[in-house]
Amino acid sequence: KQWYQRRVAITAGGFDFQDISKSTFQNYSKFAYACLKSREMGAHEAADRMLQNNGEMWKSSETFVWLQVAPPHLRSRTMRNIKDLEGQDPHSKKTFYDDMLHDFYPNRPKNEAFEDISLYDFASKWDKAHKNDPKRGDRFIKIVRSDKTFVKWMKARSKEPVIYHNNYSITEQKEEFYYSMLCLYKPWRVESDIKGPSETFEEEYNRVVDNLPQLKEMSSRRINIYKARENMEKDADEKIKKEKSPDCDSALIPLL
């Protein structure tokens, strides 16, 4: 129990479980709230909460898939249930639940159909299979680690979902921006593939972008959006300054 507390405390930014003035239930309730408060939230969920729709927006016919393409040191993961952790081998390093970014995509089948597929496209086309699915035919693939350990059965999606992910500013968070673009649109197997032989993610982006049409198209869209937004903010600031300038105030006096 104490081991589990130490591991999960990191998620809540060093949350203190040892507040003896409160019950165990109160301490863990406070921890759960801290986790919820600090986690990233999609726009549709945020809108649902602000409008107090009580989850009605979740009844959308669209499927939403979150890809956490933040650099590893900024990334959070869902920890396994404490009963699962207590029941596993003490030497096991399986602390977190399997997910798309860390387990399914890196361990996709090693064949021509999957070798050059990007994380974005893989998440758009494949989902976790249910227990009762037949798991046969072209609609199913088996995810296996390099050591032959079975991970998960996955099935082809009948409809592509809406993919949403971390959005970084290319001016204020340049390396994070280029990391997220490479992680999404450059095929990779292990974390080191994302940076490749380059010293920085920006350098790697410039090295491979002309050879990866999807990366070039999608990143260019975001760069153009950021530039347009910056130009709008700059024009607005200049307009406000001009309206507040002494010359403008004096020019208005004769009209009063």
N, C-alpha and C positions, 0 to 999 in steps of 0.2 A: 504493500500500500504506500509506504513512504517513497519507494523507488518510483512508483507511478506518479505520485505527487510532484516529485522533483522533475520528472520528464515533461509533464504537462504544464508545469508552472512557467516554462519558457514561453509557451503560447500566449499567456496572459501578461507577459512583460514582468515576470518576477512576482507573481501574486503570492501573498502570504497566507498559507493554510493554517498557521499556528495561532490564530486569533482565539485565545481561550475564552474571551468574553462572549463568543458566539458558538452556537451548536454546529455539529458537523454539517447538517443540512444547510444552515445559513451560510457557512463558509463555501460549500460547493455551489450553492445557488449564486453567490456573489462571483465565483469563478466563472460559471457558465455565462453570466451577464457580461463579464469582462471580455470573454472570448467573442461573444456575439457583437459587442460594441466595437472591437478592434478588427474584425474581419472585413474583407472587401465585399461589397454588395453590388449586384448588377443594377442597371438603371430601372428595369421593369419591377424589381423587388422594392427598390427605394421608392418608386412612384406609388406602388401598392401600399406601402407603409404610410407615406405622407398623406395619401388620399383616404386612409383608413378603410380600405375595401375588404379587409379581413380575408385576404388571400384570393379574392375573386379574379384578380388578374392572372393568377396561376392556372386558371381554367382555359387559357388560350389554346387554340389548336396548334400553335407553334411549339416546337421543342427547343429549349435553350440549353446550350452547352458552354460551361465555363472552362477556359484554358488558362491556367495560372502561369503565364510565360514571364514571370519575374525572374531575375538572376537568383541562383540558389540561396545566397545569403539573405535575400529578401522574401523568400518563399515560405509559405506555411503548408502543413499537411494535416490530414485527419488521422488522429491516433486511434489505434485499435481499442476495442473494449477492454476494460481492466481484467475481466474474467478470461478473455483470450490471452492476454499478456501473462497472467499468472499461471495459465495452464500449458504454456509452450515451453520448449527447451530453454533453460536459463542462459545458454550461450547463443540463442537465436537473436539475430539483429532485425527481425521482422516486427518493427514497432508500429508501422503505419499501414493503413489500408492501401491496397493496390489502386492505382489510378492511371489515367490516360498518359500523363506526362512522364511519369517515372517507371511505369511497368508495361502498359499495353503497346504504346507506340515504339519504344526502343526495342521491344522483343517481337515485333511484327514478323511475319514469315519472311525468310530469306530467299526470295525469288524475284524474277523480273517484274512481276506485277506490283510488288510492294517496295522494292529497293529504293526507288526514286520518288516515292510518295511523300509529300510534306505532312507535318503534324496537323496542319489545318485541314487538308483533304482527308487524312485518315480519320480524324474526329468527325468530319462531316459525313463519312460513308459507313463507319462501323460503330457499333454499340455493344455493350455487354449482353451476352445471351442469358436468357432466363433458365432456371433449373429444368423446366419442363419442355424446353425447345428440343427438337429432334437432333440438332447438331450434326447434320449431314448435308452434303451437297455444296454447291458453290456459294451459298449464302452464309456459310459458317467457316471461320478460321480458328485455329488453335494457337494460343499465345504460349510460347515456351521460352524459358531463359536459356542463356548460353550453356549453363551447366545441366540442361535437360529437365530442369524443374518446371512442372506445369504451373501456369499462371491463371489463364482464363479462356473460356470459349467466347468468341465474339461473333455477332451476326450482322449482315448488311442491313443498313437502315432502309426503310421503305420511303422515307422522306427526309431530305437534308434539314438539319436543325439550324437555328440561328446561333452562330459562334460569337461569343464575346470574351474579351480578354483584357489584360492590363494595357492601359494606354499611357505612354510616357511622352513628355515634351521633348522634342528634338533639340531645343535650345537649352533647357534647364536640366534635362536628364538624358544627355546624348548617348552615353554608353548603354543605359538601360533601354533606350529606344531601339538602338541597333541590335541589341541582344534579343529583344522581343520579336523583331522582324525576322532575324535569322532563325530563331527557335521555331517560329510559325511556318516559314516558307522555304527554308533550306533543309533538305533531307539529312537526317543524322541518326546515329545509333547510340552514341555515348555523349556525355556532356562536353567532352573535349572537342568533339566534331564541330560544335557550334562556332567556336572561335577559330578552329583549324590551325594553320601555321602562323597566323597573324598575331601581332602584339596586342591589338585592341579589337573590339567588336566593330567599330567604325571602319577600321582598316580591312577586316575580313569582309564586311559588307561591300566595300568598294572593289574588293578583289573578285567577288563572285557574282555581283548583281547583274552584270550583262549576260551571264550564262544561265540565269534563272528567271525566266519571264514572269512567273507568278510573284516572286519576291520584288522584282522591279516595278511591276504594276501596282501591287498593293501598298508598298512602301511609298511610292511616288504620290499616291492618293493622299496618304496621311501627311506627308511632307507639305504638299500643296495646301491642305486644309490648315495646317499649323501656320504656314506663311500668310495665307489669307486672313486668318484670325489675328495674327500679329499686326498686319497692315491696318485692319479695321480698328484695333485697339490704339494703334499709333495715331491714326487719323482722328479718332475720337478725342484722344488726349490733347492733340494740337488744337482741335476745335474748342475744347473747354478752356484751354489756356488763352486762346485768342479772345474768347468771350469775356474772360476775366481780366484782360489787360487794361491798363489805365487809358490807353488811346481809345478803346472801344467805349469805355464809360464816359469819357469827355465828349465823344461823338454823339452820345445819346442825350446829353444835357439840353441842346436847343430844341429837341423834339418834345420835351416834357412841358 
